[in-house]
C-alpha cells in the first residue's frame, strides 16, 4: 500500500473513531498532497508524499519555536500534537551513530575536504536520510566536519 493510500485509510479510521483532532491533521495532509498534485499535474509517489509530510513537520517545528518564544505554550502544544500525527507516516528516525556513519561515507565518497564541497555531501545524504533525520542538524554536523 502506498503512503498516500495509507493516509486515506487513516482518514477513514479517524472518521469512524470520531477522532476530530487527528482527522483535522489528516485532512490538512491530504489537502496538501492534492494541492501539490494539482499544481504539478502529476500523481505523487511515496518519496514526494514523504517530502510533503516533512515540509509540514518542519513548518510546525518552526511554529513551536515562535509560539514558545512568545509565551504561547497552548498553541505550541497544538502544533506538537499535529507533529505527532504526521510522524506516524515518517520512516524510523536514524540514530546519531547512523547519521555520523552516513556522513563519513558521503565525505569519503565525494572526496570532500572543504566547505566548498558541502553541497556535494548534502546532495548525497539527502536520499538516504529523507524523512529519517532533521536535515538542519545534519547540515550542522557536515559543516562542523568540513570546517
C-alpha positions in Angstrom: 0.0 0.0 0.0 1.4 3.4 -1.0 1.9 6.1 1.6 -0.9 8.2 0.0 -3.3 5.2 0.4 -2.2 4.8 4.0 -3.1 8.4 4.7 -6.5 7.9 3.1 -7.1 4.8 5.1 -6.1 6.7 8.3 -8.7 9.4 7.4 -11.4 6.7 7.2 -10.4 5.2 10.5 -10.3 8.6 12.3 -13.8 9.4 10.9 -15.1 6.1 12.2 -13.5 6.5 15.6 -14.6 10.1 16.0 -11.1 11.4 16.5 -11.7 15.0 15.4 -8.2 16.4 16.1 -6.5 13.6 14.3 -8.9 13.9 11.4 -8.2 17.6 11.1 -4.5 17.0 10.7 -5.0 14.1 8.3 -7.4 16.2 6.1 -4.7 19.0 6.1 -2.2 16.4 4.9 -4.5 15.1 2.1 -5.2 18.7 1.0 -1.5 19.5 0.8 -0.9 16.3 -1.2 -3.8 17.1 -3.6 -2.7 20.7 -3.9 0.8 19.6 -5.0 -0.6 17.1 -7.4 -2.8 19.7 -9.0 -0.1 22.3 -9.1 2.4 20.0 -10.7 -0.1 17.9 -12.7 1.4 14.6 -11.5 0.5 11.7 -9.3 2.8 11.9 -6.3 4.9 8.8 -5.4 5.9 7.8 -1.9 9.1 10.0 -1.9 7.1 13.0 -3.0 4.4 12.4 -0.4 7.1 12.0 2.2 8.6 15.4 1.2 5.1 17.0 1.7 4.9 15.4 5.2 8.5 16.6 6.0 7.6 20.1 5.0 4.5 20.1 7.2 6.5 18.9 10.1 9.2 21.5 9.5 6.6 24.3 9.4 5.2 23.1 12.7 8.6 22.9 14.4 9.2 26.5 13.4 5.8 27.5 14.7 6.5 25.8 18.0 9.7 27.8 18.3 7.9 31.0 17.7 5.0 30.2 20.0 7.4 29.2 22.8 9.4 32.4 22.4 6.1 34.3 22.6 4.9 32.5 25.7 2.0 30.7 24.0 2.6 27.2 25.2 -1.1 26.3 24.4 -0.5 26.9 20.7 2.9 25.1 20.8 1.1 22.1 22.3 -1.4 22.1 19.4 1.5 22.2 16.9 3.3 19.3 18.7 0.1 17.2 18.6 -0.1 17.8 14.8 3.6 16.7 14.5 2.8 13.5 16.5 0.0 12.6 14.0 2.3 13.4 11.0 5.2 11.4 12.5 3.1 8.2 12.1 3.8 8.4 8.4 7.6 9.1 8.6 10.1 6.3 8.5 12.0 5.2 11.6 14.5 8.0 12.5 18.2 7.4 12.3 20.3 7.3 15.4 23.2 9.7 15.9 25.7 6.9 15.2 23.9 6.0 11.9 23.9 9.7 10.9 27.6 10.0 11.6 28.4 6.9 9.6 26.4 8.1 6.6 28.2 11.5 6.8 31.6 9.8 7.0 30.7 7.6 3.9 29.4 10.6 2.0 32.6 12.7 2.8 34.7 9.8 1.7 32.7 9.1 -1.5 32.8 12.7 -2.6 36.4 13.4 -1.5 35.1 16.4 0.3 37.8 18.3 2.2 36.5 21.9 2.5 33.3 23.9 2.9 33.1 24.3 -0.8 32.3 20.6 -1.1 29.4 20.8 1.3 26.8 20.8 -1.5 28.1 17.6 -2.9 28.0 15.9 0.5 24.5 17.1 1.3 23.3 16.1 -2.1 24.5 12.5 -1.5 22.9 12.5 2.0 19.5 13.7 1.1 18.2 10.5 -0.4 19.1 8.0 2.4 18.2 10.5 5.1 15.0 11.8 3.7 12.3 11.7 6.4 14.7 9.9 8.8 16.7 12.8 10.1 16.4 16.6 10.6 18.4 17.9 7.7 19.2 21.1 9.6 21.1 19.1 12.2 22.7 17.0 9.6 23.9 20.2 7.8 25.4 21.5 11.1 27.3 18.2 11.5 28.6 18.3 7.9 29.6 21.9 8.4 31.5 21.0 11.6 33.2 18.1 9.9 34.3 20.1 6.8 35.0 23.3 8.7 
